[in-house]
């Protein structure tokens, strides 16, 4: 069945009369005095997202801190007597290690147990790059060796020598 196309005039969007370049004068809207979340300073303290430190669309434009006295001392300009006052965090504490305590190397492809007194610059053989498992091919990105069988992948010799690393962070 074919529906004939009938031109439809939409007259409710068009106004009749003389065209002018002047903007129409709108009646002033009365301002209501209900406090909005963005203008109420106490609402930022009660907002759960702001308390947790996340961005809040209601309070995102406000830059005031929850604790202004702590922010002035930590974020303030560096003083003349101490130019490094921006770095208020102490450096991470060094881990004290007994040189005779057995440790496990965390380098990829090593995993050997060693003592710190036996550690030197060629003690560890490892892969510094990530392992690759793609399209049924396994290998190491650092030495660009790829095999199809997992047993062959486990037997790929390490490509780099260096110090054993017992630190789990790095």
Backbone as JSON, one array per atom type, in Angstrom:
{
  "sequence": "XXXXXXXXXXXXXXXXXXXXXXXXXXXXXXXXXXXXXXXXXXXXXXXXXXXXXXXXXXXXXXXXXXXXXXXXXXXXXXXXXXXXXXXXXXXXXXXXXXXXXXXXXXXXXXXXXXXXXXXXXXXXXXXXXXXXXXXXXXXXXXXXXXXXXXXXXXXXXXXXXXXXXXXXXX",
  "N": [[0.84, -1.17, 0.0], [0.58, 2.16, -0.8], [1.37, 5.19, 0.63], [0.26, 8.38, 0.18], [2.27, 11.29, -0.17], [1.71, 14.04, 1.68], [1.9, 17.47, 1.87], [2.64, 19.05, 4.89], [1.88, 21.75, 6.82], [3.59, 23.38, 9.28], [2.59, 25.35, 11.57], [2.74, 26.07, 14.15], [5.3, 26.55, 15.03], [6.21, 28.74, 13.74], [5.93, 32.29, 13.72], [3.65, 34.85, 13.07], [3.75, 38.01, 11.47], [5.62, 41.12, 11.44], [9.07, 41.0, 10.65], [11.8, 41.49, 12.83], [14.98, 42.72, 14.02], [15.43, 42.96, 16.65], [15.76, 41.63, 19.93], [13.31, 39.75, 21.73], [11.72, 40.98, 24.67], [11.93, 39.44, 27.71], [10.01, 38.45, 30.52], [11.17, 39.11, 33.79], [12.41, 36.52, 35.79], [11.4, 35.45, 38.98], [13.72, 35.08, 41.62], [14.35, 32.24, 43.52], [14.91, 31.5, 46.95], [15.92, 29.08, 47.82], [18.47, 27.04, 49.07], [21.05, 25.78, 47.04], [22.91, 22.74, 46.4], [25.51, 23.38, 45.51], [26.0, 25.92, 46.45], [25.82, 25.83, 49.17], [27.95, 25.76, 51.81], [28.17, 23.92, 53.89], [27.14, 21.59, 52.92], [29.09, 20.3, 51.48], [30.68, 19.15, 53.38], [28.98, 17.22, 54.33], [28.54, 15.65, 52.16], [28.93, 12.5, 50.81], [30.59, 11.62, 48.68], [32.4, 13.74, 48.45], [33.65, 13.62, 50.93], [35.06, 11.25, 50.7], [36.92, 11.93, 48.85], [36.42, 11.87, 46.14], [35.45, 13.11, 42.85], [32.8, 15.35, 42.76], [29.87, 16.28, 41.21], [28.21, 18.24, 42.18], [29.82, 19.76, 43.88], [32.13, 20.2, 42.53], [33.24, 22.52, 41.44], [34.09, 23.96, 43.58], [36.99, 24.72, 45.36], [37.83, 24.57, 47.93], [39.29, 23.03, 50.79], [38.48, 20.28, 53.01], [39.72, 20.45, 55.46], [41.01, 23.28, 56.13], [43.19, 24.31, 57.62], [45.12, 22.31, 57.71], [45.65, 22.06, 55.02], [46.86, 24.47, 54.36], [49.39, 24.34, 55.5], [50.51, 22.12, 54.26], [50.22, 22.49, 51.5], [50.96, 25.03, 50.98], [53.07, 27.78, 49.84], [56.58, 27.23, 49.33], [58.74, 27.91, 52.01], [61.27, 30.44, 52.65], [63.36, 29.56, 54.21], [63.24, 26.8, 54.02], [63.41, 25.35, 51.13], [62.45, 22.97, 50.07], [59.92, 22.36, 51.06], [57.59, 21.48, 49.88], [57.8, 18.77, 49.48], [56.75, 17.0, 51.75], [56.47, 14.43, 52.51], [58.13, 11.76, 54.05], [60.99, 9.93, 52.85], [60.58, 6.54, 51.67], [61.03, 3.98, 54.08], [64.02, 2.14, 54.32], [64.37, -1.32, 53.79], [65.54, -3.51, 56.15], [67.76, -6.09, 55.81], [68.86, -9.3, 56.62], [72.0, -10.57, 55.8], [72.48, -13.27, 55.67], [70.06, -14.5, 55.54], [67.85, -16.63, 53.82], [66.36, -15.8, 50.72], [63.81, -15.4, 48.2], [64.13, -14.97, 44.75], [62.5, -12.47, 42.84], [62.53, -11.89, 40.18], [61.41, -12.32, 36.79], [61.35, -15.51, 35.51], [63.44, -16.46, 37.05], [63.34, -17.09, 40.11], [64.9, -18.35, 42.03], [66.31, -19.4, 45.21], [68.25, -17.38, 47.31], [71.06, -15.98, 49.11], [71.74, -12.83, 50.52], [74.41, -12.16, 50.79], [75.61, -13.62, 48.79], [74.78, -12.41, 46.5], [75.34, -10.79, 43.43], [76.38, -8.87, 40.5], [76.0, -10.62, 38.33], [74.55, -12.74, 39.22], [71.88, -13.49, 38.84], [69.8, -14.85, 36.36], [67.45, -13.79, 34.13], [64.27, -12.71, 32.66], [63.71, -9.51, 31.56], [61.52, -8.39, 30.27], [57.91, -8.58, 29.58], [55.93, -11.61, 29.66], [54.47, -13.16, 26.8], [51.41, -14.21, 25.62], [49.82, -15.06, 22.96], [47.63, -15.72, 20.32], [47.94, -18.57, 20.39], [50.65, -18.73, 20.71], [53.52, -18.59, 22.66], [55.84, -16.67, 24.55], [58.67, -14.48, 25.2], [58.81, -10.99, 25.39], [61.12, -9.5, 25.64], [63.36, -10.94, 24.65], [62.43, -11.81, 22.25], [61.65, -14.46, 21.57], [59.59, -17.02, 20.54], [57.36, -19.69, 21.04], [55.28, -22.62, 20.45], [54.42, -24.6, 22.23], [53.72, -25.02, 25.72], [55.55, -26.23, 27.45], [57.94, -25.89, 26.07], [58.05, -23.13, 26.22], [58.48, -22.75, 28.96], [61.05, -23.66, 29.09], [62.64, -21.8, 27.81], [65.68, -20.15, 27.72], [66.84, -17.69, 30.07], [67.42, -14.25, 29.15], [68.88, -12.15, 30.2], [71.34, -11.04, 32.54], [71.83, -10.27, 35.97], [71.37, -8.65, 39.18], [69.93, -10.5, 41.88], [66.55, -10.07, 42.91], [64.7, -9.49, 45.65], [62.64, -7.94, 46.42], [59.22, -7.53, 46.64], [57.74, -5.47, 45.52], [58.86, -4.26, 43.22]],
  "CA": [[0.0, 0.0, 0.0], [1.37, 3.37, -0.93], [0.8, 6.32, 1.34], [0.64, 9.59, -0.56], [2.95, 12.33, 0.58], [0.9, 15.25, 1.76], [2.66, 18.51, 2.56], [2.05, 19.46, 6.15], [2.38, 23.04, 7.25], [3.74, 23.46, 10.73], [2.43, 26.76, 11.86], [2.89, 26.38, 15.56], [6.67, 26.97, 15.29], [6.44, 30.02, 13.08], [5.09, 33.38, 14.17], [3.27, 35.74, 11.99], [3.99, 39.41, 11.78], [6.76, 41.76, 10.83], [10.36, 40.51, 11.12], [12.67, 42.52, 13.39], [16.29, 42.25, 14.49], [15.49, 43.15, 18.09], [15.42, 40.46, 20.73], [12.11, 39.98, 22.52], [11.95, 41.25, 26.08], [11.31, 38.4, 28.52], [9.69, 38.86, 31.88], [12.2, 38.68, 34.74], [11.98, 35.41, 36.64], [11.72, 35.67, 40.39], [14.74, 34.17, 42.14], [13.94, 31.56, 44.75], [16.01, 31.52, 47.91], [16.24, 27.74, 48.31], [19.91, 26.82, 48.88], [21.44, 24.68, 46.17], [24.05, 22.03, 46.97], [26.79, 23.99, 45.15], [26.22, 27.16, 47.18], [25.79, 25.58, 50.6], [29.28, 25.26, 52.17], [28.1, 22.79, 54.81], [26.76, 20.37, 52.22], [30.3, 19.62, 51.03], [31.15, 18.33, 54.5], [28.06, 16.1, 54.52], [28.48, 14.88, 50.92], [29.73, 11.29, 50.96], [31.63, 11.57, 47.65], [33.44, 14.73, 48.77], [34.39, 13.14, 52.1], [35.95, 10.18, 50.27], [37.93, 12.49, 47.96], [36.04, 11.69, 44.74], [34.86, 14.27, 42.21], [31.36, 15.47, 42.97], [29.38, 17.28, 40.27], [27.61, 19.34, 42.93], [30.83, 20.56, 44.56], [33.37, 20.11, 41.76], [33.83, 23.82, 41.16], [34.65, 24.51, 44.81], [38.34, 24.23, 45.57], [38.2, 24.61, 49.34], [39.56, 21.74, 51.41], [37.69, 19.99, 54.19], [40.49, 20.9, 56.6], [41.85, 24.32, 55.55], [44.42, 24.56, 58.36], [46.11, 21.31, 57.3], [46.03, 22.29, 53.63], [47.75, 25.62, 54.27], [50.75, 23.96, 55.85], [51.04, 21.12, 53.35], [50.2, 22.92, 50.11], [51.42, 26.41, 50.91], [54.3, 28.05, 49.11], [57.76, 26.87, 50.1], [59.31, 29.03, 52.75], [62.63, 30.78, 52.23], [64.33, 28.79, 54.97], [63.17, 25.41, 53.6], [62.88, 25.37, 49.77], [61.86, 21.68, 49.74], [58.79, 22.09, 51.95], [56.52, 20.8, 49.16], [57.99, 17.34, 49.69], [56.63, 16.77, 53.19], [56.48, 13.0, 52.78], [59.47, 11.23, 54.24], [61.29, 8.86, 51.9], [60.21, 5.24, 52.22], [62.06, 3.39, 54.93], [64.75, 1.04, 53.7], [64.14, -2.6, 54.43], [66.76, -4.09, 56.71], [67.79, -7.5, 55.43], [69.99, -10.08, 57.11], [72.7, -11.07, 54.61], [72.5, -14.73, 55.67], [68.69, -15.01, 55.47], [67.48, -17.05, 52.46], [65.28, -15.05, 50.08], [63.44, -15.9, 46.88], [64.24, -13.94, 43.72], [61.21, -12.13, 42.23], [62.69, -11.62, 38.75], [60.68, -13.26, 35.94], [62.18, -16.56, 34.93], [64.49, -16.9, 37.97], [62.68, -17.79, 41.21], [65.84, -19.11, 42.85], [66.55, -18.96, 46.58], [69.61, -16.87, 47.41], [71.42, -15.21, 50.29], [72.19, -11.5, 50.09], [75.88, -12.12, 50.72], [76.02, -14.26, 47.53], [74.19, -11.67, 45.4], [76.26, -9.93, 42.7], [75.78, -8.35, 39.27], [75.7, -11.67, 37.35], [74.02, -13.89, 39.96], [70.52, -13.82, 38.42], [69.47, -14.9, 34.94], [66.01, -13.55, 34.12], [63.69, -11.99, 31.53], [63.22, -8.22, 32.02], [60.27, -8.04, 29.59], [56.73, -9.37, 29.95], [55.62, -12.83, 28.92], [53.44, -12.93, 25.8], [50.57, -15.35, 25.28], [48.96, -14.49, 21.94], [47.37, -16.58, 19.16], [48.53, -19.89, 20.66], [52.11, -18.6, 20.71], [54.01, -18.13, 23.96], [57.21, -16.21, 24.45], [59.09, -13.32, 25.99], [58.97, -9.82, 24.54], [62.48, -8.96, 25.75], [64.33, -11.66, 23.81], [61.75, -12.09, 20.99], [61.62, -15.89, 21.31], [58.2, -17.46, 20.64], [57.17, -21.11, 20.78], [53.87, -22.99, 20.5], [54.13, -25.47, 23.37], [54.0, -24.41, 27.01], [56.79, -26.82, 28.0], [59.05, -25.21, 25.41], [58.08, -21.78, 26.78], [59.09, -22.82, 30.29], [62.47, -23.99, 28.94], [63.37, -20.73, 27.12], [66.7, -19.67, 28.64], [66.79, -16.25, 30.36], [68.24, -13.48, 28.23], [69.58, -11.06, 30.89], [71.96, -11.35, 33.82], [71.84, -9.13, 36.87], [71.24, -8.91, 40.6], [68.68, -11.09, 42.37], [65.66, -9.07, 43.46], [63.76, -10.09, 46.59], [61.62, -6.95, 46.75], [58.0, -7.89, 45.92], [57.12, -4.3, 44.91], [59.38, -4.0, 41.88]],
  "C": [[0.89, 1.24, 0.0], [0.63, 4.5, -0.23], [1.22, 7.58, 0.6], [1.29, 10.61, 0.36], [2.13, 13.61, 0.52], [1.73, 16.31, 2.46], [1.9, 18.98, 3.79], [2.69, 20.78, 6.54], [2.44, 23.06, 8.76], [3.71, 24.93, 11.07], [2.65, 27.08, 13.32], [4.32, 26.8, 15.9], [6.95, 28.35, 14.72], [5.48, 31.06, 13.65], [4.78, 34.26, 12.98], [3.53, 37.17, 12.42], [5.24, 39.9, 11.11], [8.06, 41.26, 11.46], [11.18, 41.69, 11.64], [13.98, 41.9, 13.82], [16.43, 42.4, 16.0], [15.1, 41.87, 18.81], [14.17, 40.75, 21.54], [12.47, 40.15, 23.99], [11.2, 40.18, 26.88], [11.06, 38.94, 29.91], [10.75, 38.3, 32.82], [11.63, 37.58, 35.63], [12.33, 35.72, 38.08], [12.72, 34.63, 40.88], [14.23, 33.55, 43.43], [15.14, 31.42, 45.65], [16.34, 30.15, 48.48], [17.73, 27.49, 48.06], [20.16, 25.61, 47.98], [22.65, 24.0, 46.77], [25.38, 22.69, 46.65], [27.07, 25.25, 45.95], [26.25, 26.96, 48.67], [27.14, 25.01, 51.03], [29.23, 24.06, 53.11], [27.77, 21.49, 54.09], [27.98, 19.61, 51.71], [30.85, 18.72, 52.13], [30.25, 17.12, 54.71], [27.95, 15.23, 53.28], [29.45, 13.69, 51.02], [30.86, 11.22, 49.93], [32.76, 12.55, 47.94], [34.27, 14.27, 49.96], [35.39, 12.06, 51.71], [37.0, 10.67, 49.27], [37.62, 12.32, 46.49], [35.49, 13.0, 44.17], [33.36, 14.23, 42.41], [30.86, 16.56, 42.04], [28.73, 18.45, 40.99], [28.65, 20.28, 43.5], [32.14, 20.6, 43.78], [34.02, 21.45, 41.51], [34.43, 24.46, 42.4], [36.02, 23.9, 45.05], [38.74, 24.21, 47.03], [38.36, 23.2, 49.89], [38.64, 21.54, 52.6], [38.38, 20.49, 55.44], [41.43, 21.99, 56.12], [43.13, 24.58, 56.31], [45.5, 23.56, 57.97], [46.56, 21.56, 55.87], [46.97, 23.48, 53.49], [49.18, 25.24, 54.58], [51.33, 22.98, 54.84], [51.15, 21.63, 51.92], [50.77, 24.31, 49.94], [52.72, 26.55, 50.16], [55.5, 27.68, 49.96], [58.35, 28.09, 50.79], [60.75, 29.26, 52.31], [63.66, 29.95, 52.97], [64.37, 27.33, 54.53], [62.59, 25.36, 52.19], [62.21, 24.06, 49.38], [60.65, 21.37, 50.6], [57.61, 21.47, 51.22], [56.62, 19.3, 49.34], [57.94, 17.05, 51.18], [56.61, 15.29, 53.52], [57.92, 12.54, 53.0], [59.74, 10.14, 53.2], [60.93, 7.52, 52.51], [61.38, 4.62, 52.98], [62.72, 2.22, 54.21], [64.52, -0.23, 54.51], [65.47, -3.16, 54.9], [66.72, -5.59, 56.48], [69.04, -8.14, 56.03], [70.68, -10.71, 55.9], [72.76, -12.59, 54.56], [71.1, -15.34, 55.57], [68.37, -15.42, 54.04], [66.27, -16.26, 51.96], [65.01, -15.64, 48.71], [63.49, -14.74, 45.89], [62.89, -13.74, 43.04], [61.35, -11.81, 40.75], [62.01, -12.71, 37.94], [61.64, -14.27, 35.33], [63.28, -17.05, 35.85], [63.87, -17.73, 39.09], [63.6, -18.58, 42.11], [65.91, -18.54, 44.26], [68.01, -18.55, 46.69], [69.8, -16.2, 48.76], [72.02, -13.9, 49.8], [73.71, -11.42, 49.98], [76.4, -12.74, 49.43], [75.49, -13.51, 46.3], [75.25, -10.77, 44.76], [75.65, -9.61, 41.34], [75.53, -9.38, 38.19], [75.09, -12.89, 38.02], [72.68, -14.37, 39.41], [70.42, -13.83, 36.9], [67.95, -14.8, 34.84], [65.59, -12.88, 32.82], [63.17, -10.64, 32.03], [61.87, -7.82, 31.41], [59.12, -8.93, 30.01], [56.61, -10.63, 29.11], [54.47, -12.52, 27.97], [52.73, -14.24, 25.51], [49.55, -14.84, 24.27], [48.85, -15.45, 20.76], [48.08, -17.93, 19.27], [50.05, -19.89, 20.57], [52.5, -18.02, 22.05], [55.45, -17.69, 23.78], [57.47, -15.03, 25.35], [59.32, -12.17, 25.04], [60.4, -9.32, 24.53], [63.46, -9.66, 24.81], [63.71, -12.12, 22.49], [61.85, -13.56, 20.59], [60.19, -16.35, 21.55], [58.11, -18.92, 20.25], [55.68, -21.42, 20.9], [53.51, -23.82, 21.71], [54.53, -24.8, 24.68], [55.28, -24.95, 27.62], [58.02, -26.17, 27.36], [59.19, -23.78, 25.93], [58.77, -21.77, 28.13], [60.59, -23.09, 30.2], [63.25, -22.94, 28.15], [64.4, -20.18, 28.09], [66.57, -18.16, 28.86], [67.78, -15.48, 29.5], [69.07, -12.4, 28.91], [70.17, -11.56, 32.19], [71.99, -10.09, 34.66], [71.75, -9.57, 38.31], [69.93, -9.64, 40.88], [67.86, -9.98, 43.01], [64.64, -9.76, 44.36], [62.63, -9.14, 46.95], [60.35, -7.26, 45.96], [57.35, -6.72, 45.2], [57.59, -4.12, 43.48], [59.51, -5.24, 41.06]]
}
